[in-house]
Amino acid sequence: MRSVLRTFAAACCALLMLIGLNVGTAQAATVEVKLGTDAGMLAFEPSTVTIKSGDTVKFINNKLAPHNAVFEGHDEYSHGDLAFNPGESWEETFTEAGTFDYYCEPHRGAGMVGKVVVE
């Protein structure tokens, strides 16, 4: 009887350790932003995304090319090269909290602006 209880207790401890390891492991997320809306508007879709530090934003060229994403005061996140082909994409990983405003250089005057909020 004692050996059964010891085996059961050891199995419970091992199970609790495995559960504890999985609880503390958070996966970084990737959020997609379309450059040009599905309806053909000169806008980022969505125009504002809220993410956590360590998450990634994937910018995908959609419609009415060319597009890019220039972050004011943050060259490390800017993608100045123009994307011409539908489906062309790039990713930026944000590691610091804050609000990061960006725009499409060719279409800024048309109001093509966006924002990444990093919590």
N, C-alpha and C positions, 0 to 999 in steps of 0.2 A: 504494500500500500504506500509506504514512504517513497519508494522509487517512482511510482506513478505520479505522486504529488510533486516530486522534484522535477520530473520530466515535464509535467504540465506547467510548473512555475518557470522553468527555463524557456519553454516555448512562448509563454506569455511575455517574458522579458524581451525575447528576440523580436516578437511581433511589435511591441511598443517601441523598440529602438528603430525598426524599419519605418513605422508610422512617423516617428519624430524626425527622421531624416527627410522624408518626403514633404512634410509640412513646411520646412524652412527653405525649400528649393523653389524659387520663383523663376519662371521662364520669361525672357524678354519678349515683347510683342513687336510685330511689324504692322504698321498702319499704312494703307494705301491712299494716295492723293492723286486724282486724275488731273492732268493738265489739259483743260478744255472739257466742258461738260458733255454729257451724253446728248443733250439737246442742242449742242453746237454753239454754246455761249462761251465768250472769252472770260473764263473764271476757273479757279481751282475748285475741285469738288472732292471732299468738303473744303470750304474756305478756312475753317479753323479745326485743328485737331488737338486733343489733349492726351498726352502720353506721360509715362513715368520715365525717370532717368534710366538710361540704358536701353530704352526702346528705340526702334528704327522707323523712319518714315520712308516709304518707297514711293517715289514720284514716277508716274506712268504717263507718257505722252498719249493723249486721247484724240482730240480733234482740233482743227484749225491751227495747225503747226505754222511756224516754229515756236517752241516754248523753252523756257529755262526757269530757274528759281534762284533769285539773288537775295541773300539775307543781309539786311542793312547792318553794318558793323560786325558781321560774323562771316568773314571770308571762308572759315573752316567748314561751314555748312553750305556755302554758295556753289551752285553749278552753273557757271557762266556759259558753257557750251550750249548751243541751241540743239534741241531735239526735233528732228524733222519727221521721223518715221513713226506711224502708229505703233504703240506697244514698246517703243524705246523707253528705257527706264534707268534709274539710278537710285541708290539708297544713301541715307544719312542717319547715323546713330547719334542721338543726343544724350550727353552725359552730365550736363549741368542743368539745374532748375532755372526756370525763367520763361519769359515770353519772347519769342523770336518772330519778328515780322519779315515777310518776304514778298517779292513781286516777280512777275514775268517781265523781263526787260523790254521785249518788243511791244507788250500789251499793257504796260503799267498805266498809260494814259487812258486806256479803256476800262480801268478799274480792276485789272487782274492782279489782285493782292491776296495774300493768305497769312495765316498765323499758326505757329506751333507753340503750344503751351506745355511746358515740361514741369511736372510736379515733383 
